[in-house]
Each structure stands twice: as structure tokens, then as C-alpha cells.
Amino acid sequence: MLLESNLNDRSIIIFDCESVNAIDKGAITVRGHPDKILPGMVETIKSVAKELGEAINTESLPAPSTMEVRFGFKVDSNAIVSVARSENDAQVLITLRFG
């Protein structure tokens, strides 16, 4: 199933999603609207970066010279975004580098 997510008036992203429990796009809730896919991902990325950055800078241990965190997102047919179990399951991969 393909979900179309409007980024703005001129740009869209198409997500290739697997159906979930025989429920499809017709059952989308406010939380799972396709146009909220990318903004939801961006907010999660910002939160992860902020939390990791604060943890690195406030711990009593010396901060590492560099650190990399990698995770991915997957989107289901109800436009629900979740962190993927593995890179192979992800539709979008994110790498955060500190240092």
C-alpha cells in the first residue's frame, strides 16, 4: 500500500507500507495521518539528539571524542510511525553524530 504525505504545496513523499491487520488508509486516525509522518519523525529525531546531547554533557564521566547513534523508522498502512527493529525494516535511516 502506498501512502502519500504532503510536505508542502509542491512536495510529497510516497511511503510503501505493508497492511496492518487488514486495516488500511480508510481507518486512519488523527494520530496517524500521512501528512504527519515526516513532522513526527523530525520531532523524534530532535528529541533523541537533545536527550543524548544533554546526557553526554552532564554525566560525571568524560565525554567521548565522538559518538554515533543510528536508528530507523518504519511507517505502517495506518500512517503510524515507529522505530524499526532493524535497518532492513526501516524506510528511513537516521544517523546522529556527536563530536
N, CA, C and O atoms as a MOPAC input file, in Angstrom:
PM7 MOZYME 1SCF
protein

 N      0.83600 1    -1.16700 1     0.00000 1
 C      0.00000 1     0.00000 1     0.00000 1
 C      0.88500 1     1.23600 1     0.00000 1
 O      1.87900 1     1.28500 1     0.72500 1
 N      0.54600 1     2.21100 1    -0.78400 1
 C      1.29300 1     3.46200 1    -0.86100 1
 C      0.54900 1     4.55200 1    -0.10500 1
 O     -0.66000 1     4.71900 1    -0.27000 1
 N      1.27800 1     5.29600 1     0.72800 1
 C      0.70900 1     6.44200 1     1.43200 1
 C      1.39100 1     7.70000 1     0.91900 1
 O      2.61800 1     7.76200 1     0.82800 1
 N      0.60400 1     8.68100 1     0.59100 1
 C      1.10900 1     9.96100 1     0.09500 1
 C      1.11900 1    10.95800 1     1.23700 1
 O      0.08300 1    11.21600 1     1.85000 1
 N      2.28300 1    11.51700 1     1.52500 1
 C      2.42800 1    12.50200 1     2.58800 1
 C      2.82300 1    13.83400 1     1.96300 1
 O      3.88000 1    13.94700 1     1.34300 1
 N      1.97600 1    14.83300 1     2.12700 1
 C      2.23400 1    16.16400 1     1.58200 1
 C      3.17200 1    16.92500 1     2.50700 1
 O      2.85200 1    17.16300 1     3.67200 1
 N      4.32800 1    17.30400 1     1.98200 1
 C      5.26800 1    18.10000 1     2.76700 1
 C      4.90600 1    19.57100 1     2.72200 1
 O      4.98400 1    20.28100 1     3.72500 1
 N      4.51200 1    20.00700 1     1.55300 1
 C      4.04900 1    21.37500 1     1.34700 1
 C      3.22700 1    21.37100 1     0.05500 1
 O      2.88100 1    20.30200 1    -0.44800 1
 N      2.91700 1    22.52600 1    -0.47800 1
 C      2.08900 1    22.59400 1    -1.68800 1
 C      2.74600 1    21.98900 1    -2.91800 1
 O      2.05600 1    21.63300 1    -3.87300 1
 N      4.06700 1    21.86600 1    -2.91000 1
 C      4.77900 1    21.39800 1    -4.10700 1
 C      5.48700 1    20.06400 1    -3.93300 1
 O      5.93800 1    19.47900 1    -4.91700 1
 N      5.59500 1    19.57100 1    -2.70900 1
 C      6.39300 1    18.36400 1    -2.46900 1
 C      5.60500 1    17.31300 1    -1.70000 1
 O      4.89700 1    17.62000 1    -0.74100 1
 N      5.74400 1    16.06700 1    -2.14000 1
 C      5.13100 1    14.94600 1    -1.44200 1
 C      6.15600 1    13.81900 1    -1.31900 1
 O      7.12000 1    13.75000 1    -2.08200 1
 N      5.92900 1    12.94600 1    -0.34900 1
 C      6.71200 1    11.72900 1    -0.20800 1
 C      5.72600 1    10.57700 1    -0.27500 1
 O      4.65500 1    10.62900 1     0.33000 1
 N      6.09000 1     9.54200 1    -1.00900 1
 C      5.27400 1     8.33200 1    -1.08500 1
 C      5.96100 1     7.26200 1    -0.24700 1
 O      7.12500 1     6.93900 1    -0.48700 1
 N      5.24900 1     6.70600 1     0.73800 1
 C      5.76000 1     5.63000 1     1.57800 1
 C      5.12900 1     4.32000 1     1.13400 1
 O      3.90700 1     4.21800 1     1.02500 1
 N      5.95600 1     3.32400 1     0.88100 1
 C      5.49600 1     1.99000 1     0.53200 1
 C      5.33300 1     1.22800 1     1.84400 1
 O      6.32100 1     0.90900 1     2.50500 1
 N      4.09000 1     0.93500 1     2.22000 1
 C      3.79300 1     0.35900 1     3.53000 1
 C      3.09600 1    -0.98700 1     3.39800 1
 O      2.40000 1    -1.25900 1     2.42000 1
 N      3.30400 1    -1.81900 1     4.40800 1
 C      2.58500 1    -3.07300 1     4.47800 1
 C      1.27600 1    -2.85900 1     5.22000 1
 O      1.20500 1    -2.05400 1     6.14800 1
 N      0.23800 1    -3.58200 1     4.81000 1
 C     -1.04200 1    -3.51300 1     5.51300 1
 C     -0.88600 1    -4.06300 1     6.91600 1
 O     -0.07600 1    -4.95600 1     7.16500 1
 N     -1.68100 1    -3.51100 1     7.83500 1
 C     -1.62700 1    -3.91800 1     9.23300 1
 C     -2.99700 1    -4.44600 1     9.64200 1
 O     -3.97900 1    -3.70400 1     9.64700 1
 N     -3.05600 1    -5.72100 1     9.98400 1
 C     -4.29100 1    -6.33000 1    10.48500 1
 C     -5.49000 1    -6.05400 1     9.59200 1
 O     -6.59400 1    -5.83700 1    10.09100 1
 N     -5.29400 1    -6.05900 1     8.30700 1
 C     -6.34900 1    -5.84000 1     7.32100 1
 C     -7.00800 1    -4.47900 1     7.45800 1
 O     -8.09900 1    -4.26500 1     6.92900 1
 N     -6.36300 1    -3.55500 1     8.16000 1
 C     -6.86900 1    -2.18000 1     8.26400 1
 C     -6.02500 1    -1.34800 1     7.31400 1
 O     -4.80700 1    -1.51300 1     7.25100 1
 N     -6.66300 1    -0.46500 1     6.58700 1
 C     -5.88100 1     0.32000 1     5.64500 1
 C     -6.12300 1     1.80600 1     5.83400 1
 O     -6.68300 1     2.23500 1     6.84300 1
 N     -5.70300 1     2.57300 1     4.87000 1
 C     -5.73400 1     4.03100 1     4.94900 1
 C     -7.10500 1     4.58000 1     5.30300 1
 O     -7.19800 1     5.66200 1     5.88300 1
 N     -8.17000 1     3.86500 1     4.97100 1
 C     -9.50900 1     4.34900 1     5.29500 1
 C     -9.77500 1     4.43500 1     6.78100 1
 O    -10.72900 1     5.08900 1     7.20100 1
 N     -8.94000 1     3.78000 1     7.59300 1
 C     -9.14300 1     3.76900 1     9.03600 1
 C     -8.15700 1     4.68000 1     9.76800 1
 O     -7.95300 1     4.52700 1    10.97300 1
 N     -7.55600 1     5.60800 1     9.06500 1
 C     -6.54600 1     6.48800 1     9.66300 1
 C     -7.15300 1     7.33100 1    10.76700 1
 O     -8.24900 1     7.87400 1    10.62400 1
 N     -6.43400 1     7.43400 1    11.86100 1
 C     -6.85500 1     8.28300 1    12.97000 1
 C     -6.13600 1     9.62300 1    12.86500 1
 O     -5.27500 1     9.80900 1    12.00400 1
 N     -6.49200 1    10.54700 1    13.74200 1
 C     -5.82200 1    11.84600 1    13.74500 1
 C     -4.33800 1    11.65400 1    14.00300 1
 O     -3.51400 1    12.34900 1    13.40800 1
 N     -3.98300 1    10.72300 1    14.88000 1
 C     -2.58400 1    10.46600 1    15.21900 1
 C     -1.80500 1     9.90400 1    14.04800 1
 O     -0.59400 1    10.10500 1    13.95900 1
 N     -2.47700 1     9.20100 1    13.14800 1
 C     -1.77700 1     8.52100 1    12.08500 1
 C     -2.06800 1     9.05300 1    10.69600 1
 O     -2.16700 1     8.26400 1     9.75600 1
 N     -2.20800 1    10.33600 1    10.53000 1
 C     -2.47500 1    10.91100 1     9.21100 1
 C     -1.17900 1    10.97300 1     8.40400 1
 O     -0.13500 1    11.33400 1     8.94600 1
 N     -1.23100 1    10.62600 1     7.10900 1
 C      0.00500 1    10.62800 1     6.29700 1
 C      0.77500 1    11.94700 1     6.32100 1
 O      2.00500 1    11.93300 1     6.28300 1
 N      0.08900 1    13.07600 1     6.38400 1
 C      0.79300 1    14.35800 1     6.38900 1
 C      1.55900 1    14.59900 1     7.69000 1
 O      2.34600 1    15.54200 1     7.77000 1
 N      1.34400 1    13.76600 1     8.70800 1
 C      2.05800 1    13.91100 1     9.97800 1
 C      3.25900 1    12.97500 1    10.07600 1
 O      3.96600 1    12.97900 1    11.08400 1
 N      3.49400 1    12.17500 1     9.03700 1
 C      4.59700 1    11.21200 1     9.08400 1
 C      5.94000 1    11.91800 1     9.24700 1
 O      6.65000 1    11.66200 1    10.22000 1
 N      6.29800 1    12.78500 1     8.33300 1
 C      7.60600 1    13.43100 1     8.38200 1
 C      7.76000 1    14.36000 1     9.58000 1
 O      8.79600 1    14.31100 1    10.24300 1
 N      6.76500 1    15.21400 1     9.89200 1
 C      6.91400 1    16.04600 1    11.09700 1
 C      7.08800 1    15.20900 1    12.36000 1
 O      7.82900 1    15.60400 1    13.26100 1
 N      6.42400 1    14.06900 1    12.44200 1
 C      6.59100 1    13.18800 1    13.60100 1
 C      7.99100 1    12.62300 1    13.68100 1
 O      8.56500 1    12.52600 1    14.76600 1
 N      8.54900 1    12.24800 1    12.53500 1
 C      9.92000 1    11.75100 1    12.50300 1
 C     10.89700 1    12.83600 1    12.94300 1
 O     11.81000 1    12.57700 1    13.72700 1
 N     10.70200 1    14.04200 1    12.43900 1
 C     11.60400 1    15.14900 1    12.76700 1
 C     11.57200 1    15.43800 1    14.26900 1
 O     12.62000 1    15.65900 1    14.87600 1
 N     10.38400 1    15.43900 1    14.87200 1
 C     10.27500 1    15.69000 1    16.31000 1
 C     10.97600 1    14.60100 1    17.10800 1
 O     11.63300 1    14.89200 1    18.10800 1
 N     10.84500 1    13.35200 1    16.67800 1
 C     11.51800 1    12.24900 1    17.37100 1
 C     13.02300 1    12.38600 1    17.25900 1
 O     13.73500 1    12.19900 1    18.24500 1
 N     13.51900 1    12.70800 1    16.07700 1
 C     14.96000 1    12.87900 1    15.86600 1
 C     15.49200 1    14.00500 1    16.76100 1
 O     16.53400 1    13.85100 1    17.39800 1
 N     14.78100 1    15.12800 1    16.81100 1
 C     15.20300 1    16.24700 1    17.65100 1
 C     15.22600 1    15.85400 1    19.12300 1
 O     16.14100 1    16.23200 1    19.85500 1
 N     14.22100 1    15.09500 1    19.55900 1
 C     14.17000 1    14.67100 1    20.95600 1
 C     15.31600 1    13.73800 1    21.30400 1
 O     15.93700 1    13.88100 1    22.35700 1
 N     15.60300 1    12.77600 1    20.42300 1
 C     16.71000 1    11.84500 1    20.66200 1
 C     18.02300 1    12.61700 1    20.71800 1
 O     18.82600 1    12.39900 1    21.62600 1
 N     18.25400 1    13.50800 1    19.76900 1
 C     19.50500 1    14.28100 1    19.73800 1
 C     19.64900 1    15.13600 1    20.99800 1
 O     20.73400 1    15.21800 1    21.57400 1
 N     18.57400 1    15.75900 1    21.41500 1
 C     18.61000 1    16.61700 1    22.61000 1
 C     18.92300 1    15.79300 1    23.85600 1
 O     19.79700 1    16.16000 1    24.64100 1
 N     18.21500 1    14.68800 1    24.03800 1
 C     18.43200 1    13.85300 1    25.21800 1
 C     19.85500 1    13.29100 1    25.26300 1
 O     20.49600 1    13.31000 1    26.31400 1
 N     20.34600 1    12.79600 1    24.13700 1
 C     21.70600 1    12.25300 1    24.09900 1
 C     22.73800 1    13.34200 1    24.34000 1
 O     23.69800 1    13.13900 1    25.08300 1
 N     22.54400 1    14.49300 1    23.71900 1
 C     23.48200 1    15.60000 1    23.90500 1
 C     23.54800 1    16.05100 1    25.34800 1
 O     24.63400 1    16.30300 1    25.87100 1
 N     22.38900 1    16.15700 1    26.00400 1
 C     22.35300 1    16.56400 1    27.40700 1
 C     22.99600 1    15.50300 1    28.29600 1
 O     23.71500 1    15.84000 1    29.23700 1
 N     22.74600 1    14.23100 1    28.01300 1
 C     23.33100 1    13.15400 1    28.81700 1
 C     24.84500 1    13.14500 1    28.69700 1
 O     25.54700 1    12.92800 1    29.68500 1
 N     25.34900 1    13.37800 1    27.49700 1
 C     26.79600 1    13.38200 1    27.28300 1
 C     27.44000 1    14.55000 1    28.01700 1
 O     28.51900 1    14.39700 1    28.58900 1
 N     26.80200 1    15.70100 1    28.01100 1
 C     27.39500 1    16.90100 1    28.59100 1
 C     27.22200 1    17.00600 1    30.10000 1
 O     27.88600 1    17.83900 1    30.71800 1
 N     26.36000 1    16.20000 1    30.72700 1
 C     26.11800 1    16.37200 1    32.15700 1
 C     26.61400 1    15.21500 1    33.00600 1
 O     26.62600 1    15.33400 1    34.23100 1
 N     27.01700 1    14.12400 1    32.42300 1
 C     27.49400 1    12.98400 1    33.20600 1
 C     28.86500 1    13.29000 1    33.79900 1
 O     29.62400 1    14.09400 1    33.25900 1
 N     29.17100 1    12.63300 1    34.92200 1
 C     30.46000 1    12.86200 1    35.57500 1
 C     31.61400 1    12.19400 1    34.82600 1
 O     32.77800 1    12.52300 1    35.05600 1
 N     31.29600 1    11.26700 1    33.94200 1
 C     32.33900 1    10.62600 1    33.13800 1
 C     32.76000 1    11.55100 1    31.99800 1
 O     31.95700 1    12.35100 1    31.51600 1
 N     34.01100 1    11.44300 1    31.56800 1
 C     34.43000 1    12.27700 1    30.43400 1
 C     33.65100 1    11.89400 1    29.16800 1
 O     33.41000 1    10.71600 1    28.90400 1
 N     33.27300 1    12.89300 1    28.41100 1
 C     32.52400 1    12.65300 1    27.17100 1
 C     33.44200 1    12.01000 1    26.13500 1
 O     34.62500 1    12.34400 1    26.07100 1
 N     32.91600 1    11.09800 1    25.32800 1
 C     33.74000 1    10.52600 1    24.26000 1
 C     34.06400 1    11.59900 1    23.22800 1
 O     33.33600 1    12.58200 1    23.09900 1
 N     35.15300 1    11.40900 1    22.49800 1
 C     35.52500 1    12.39600 1    21.48900 1
 C     34.52100 1    12.38800 1    20.33700 1
 O     34.24400 1    13.43200 1    19.74700 1
 N     33.98500 1    11.23100 1    20.02000 1
 C     32.92700 1    11.13700 1    19.00800 1
 C     31.94400 1    10.05000 1    19.42400 1
 O     32.28300 1     9.13000 1    20.16900 1
 N     30.73000 1    10.17700 1    18.93100 1
 C     29.70300 1     9.17600 1    19.19000 1
 C     28.74200 1     9.18100 1    18.01200 1
 O     28.44400 1    10.23500 1    17.44900 1
 N     28.26600 1     8.01500 1    17.64500 1
 C     27.31200 1     7.90300 1    16.54500 1
 C     26.14400 1     7.04100 1    17.00200 1
 O     26.33300 1     5.98100 1    17.59800 1
 N     24.94800 1     7.50600 1    16.71800 1
 C     23.72500 1     6.75900 1    17.01300 1
 C     22.97700 1     6.60400 1    15.70400 1
 O     22.77900 1     7.57500 1    14.97400 1
 N     22.56100 1     5.37500 1    15.40800 1
 C     21.84900 1     5.10500 1    14.15600 1
 C     20.55100 1     4.36900 1    14.47400 1
 O     20.54900 1     3.39400 1    15.22500 1
 N     19.46000 1     4.83900 1    13.90200 1
 C     18.18200 1     4.17400 1    14.06300 1
 C     17.32700 1     4.44000 1    12.83700 1
 O     17.64100 1     5.31300 1    12.02800 1
 N     16.26100 1     3.69600 1    12.70700 1
 C     15.40900 1     3.84200 1    11.52900 1
 C     13.94600 1     3.89500 1    11.89900 1
 O     13.54300 1     3.47300 1    12.98300 1
 N     13.16100 1     4.41800 1    10.98300 1
 C     11.71600 1     4.49800 1    11.14800 1
 C     11.02900 1     3.62100 1    10.12700 1
 O     11.53500 1     3.40900 1     9.02600 1
 N      9.88000 1     3.11700 1    10.50100 1
 C      9.01700 1     2.44200 1     9.53500 1
 C      7.62000 1     3.03000 1     9.69200 1
 O      7.24800 1     3.52100 1    10.75700 1
 N      6.86400 1     2.96800 1     8.61400 1
 C      5.50600 1     3.51600 1     8.57800 1
 C      4.57300 1     2.39300 1     8.16800 1
 O      4.84300 1     1.67800 1     7.20200 1
 N      3.46100 1     2.23000 1     8.90700 1
 C      2.52000 1     1.18400 1     8.51500 1
 C      1.38300 1     1.77900 1     7.68300 1
 O      1.35100 1     2.98700 1     7.44800 1
 N      0.46500 1     0.94600 1     7.24300 1
 C     -0.59100 1     1.39500 1     6.33600 1
 C     -1.58800 1     2.33800 1     6.99000 1
 O     -2.41500 1     2.93200 1     6.29800 1
 N     -1.52700 1     2.48800 1     8.31300 1
 C     -2.36600 1     3.45500 1     9.01100 1
 C     -1.61800 1     4.75500 1     9.28700 1
 O     -2.08200 1     5.59500 1    10.05800 1
 N     -0.45500 1     4.91500 1     8.65300 1
 C      0.39300 1     6.10500 1     8.78700 1
 C      0.94400 1     6.26300 1    10.18800 1
 O      1.25100 1     7.37700 1    10.61300 1
 N      1.07300 1     5.15900 1    10.91500 1
 C      1.68400 1     5.18900 1    12.23900 1
 C      3.18400 1     4.98600 1    12.06800 1
 O      3.62200 1     4.03500 1    11.41900 1
 N      3.96600 1     5.88700 1    12.65500 1
 C      5.41800 1     5.84400 1    12.56200 1
 C      5.96000 1     5.17000 1    13.81800 1
 O      5.53700 1     5.48300 1    14.93000 1
 N      6.89500 1     4.24800 1    13.63400 1
 C      7.53700 1     3.59100 1    14.77300 1
 C      9.01800 1     3.39900 1    14.45200 1
 O      9.43500 1     3.44100 1    13.29500 1
 N      9.79600 1     3.18800 1    15.50800 1
 C     11.20900 1     2.89900 1    15.31800 1
 C     11.31200 1     1.45300 1    14.84600 1
 O     10.69900 1     0.55700 1    15.42700 1
 N     12.07800 1     1.23300 1    13.80400 1
 C     12.21700 1    -0.09700 1    13.21100 1
 C     13.09300 1    -0.99000 1    14.08000 1
 O     13.99800 1    -0.52000 1    14.76900 1
 N     12.80500 1    -2.28800 1    14.03000 1
 C     13.59400 1    -3.25700 1    14.78800 1
 C     15.00200 1    -3.40400 1    14.21800 1
 O     15.95000 1    -3.65900 1    14.96100 1
 N     15.14000 1    -3.24700 1    12.92000 1
 C     16.45100 1    -3.37100 1    12.27900 1
 C     16.50100 1    -2.41700 1    11.09400 1
 O     15.47400 1    -1.90100 1    10.65100 1
 N     17.69900 1    -2.19200 1    10.59400 1
 C     17.85000 1    -1.31700 1     9.42900 1
 C     17.09700 1    -1.86600 1     8.22700 1
 O     16.58600 1    -1.09900 1     7.41200 1
 N     17.02600 1    -3.18000 1     8.11100 1
 C     16.32000 1    -3.79700 1     6.98100 1
 C     14.82200 1    -3.52100 1     7.01400 1
 O     14.17400 1    -3.52500 1     5.96800 1
 N     14.26100 1    -3.28200 1     8.20300 1
 C     12.83700 1    -2.98500 1     8.33600 1
 C     12.52300 1    -1.50600 1     8.14100 1
 O     11.36300 1    -1.13400 1     7.96800 1
 N     13.54300 1    -0.67200 1     8.16900 1
 C     13.33800 1     0.77600 1     8.14100 1
 C     13.11900 1     1.29400 1     6.73300 1
 O     13.71400 1     0.80600 1     5.77300 1
 N     12.25000 1     2.29900 1     6.62800 1
 C     12.06300 1     3.01900 1     5.36700 1
 C     12.91000 1     4.28900 1     5.35000 1
 O     13.25400 1     4.80000 1     4.28500 1
 N     13.24200 1     4.79500 1     6.54200 1
 C     14.07300 1     5.99800 1     6.68200 1
 C     15.12200 1     5.69800 1     7.73900 1
 O     14.77400 1     5.32600 1     8.86000 1
 N     16.41000 1     5.85200 1     7.40400 1
 C     17.50200 1     5.65300 1     8.36200 1
 C     18.05300 1     7.00100 1     8.80300 1
 O     18.20900 1     7.91900 1     7.99700 1
 N     18.34400 1     7.10400 1    10.09500 1
 C     18.85800 1     8.33900 1    10.67600 1
 C     20.18500 1     8.02900 1    11.35500 1
 O     20.30000 1     7.03200 1    12.06800 1
 N     21.17900 1     8.87000 1    11.14000 1
 C     22.44600 1     8.76300 1    11.85000 1
 C     22.71200 1    10.10000 1    12.52500 1
 O     22.76100 1    11.13800 1    11.86500 1
 N     22.88500 1    10.06900 1    13.85300 1
 C     23.24200 1    11.26000 1    14.61100 1
 C     24.70400 1    11.12200 1    15.01500 1
 O     25.09400 1    10.10400 1    15.58700 1
 N     25.51800 1    12.13700 1    14.72200 1
 C     26.93900 1    12.11900 1    15.08900 1
 C     27.22100 1    13.25400 1    16.07000 1
 O     26.83700 1    14.40300 1    15.85200 1
 N     27.88900 1    12.90100 1    17.13100 1
 C     28.28900 1    13.88300 1    18.14100 1
 C     29.80700 1    13.88600 1    18.20100 1
 O     30.44800 1    12.83700 1    18.14500 1
 N     30.36200 1    15.06100 1    18.31500 1
 C     31.81900 1    15.12700 1    18.46100 1
 C     32.45200 1    16.08600 1    17.52100 1
 O     33.67200 1    16.24600 1    17.53100 1

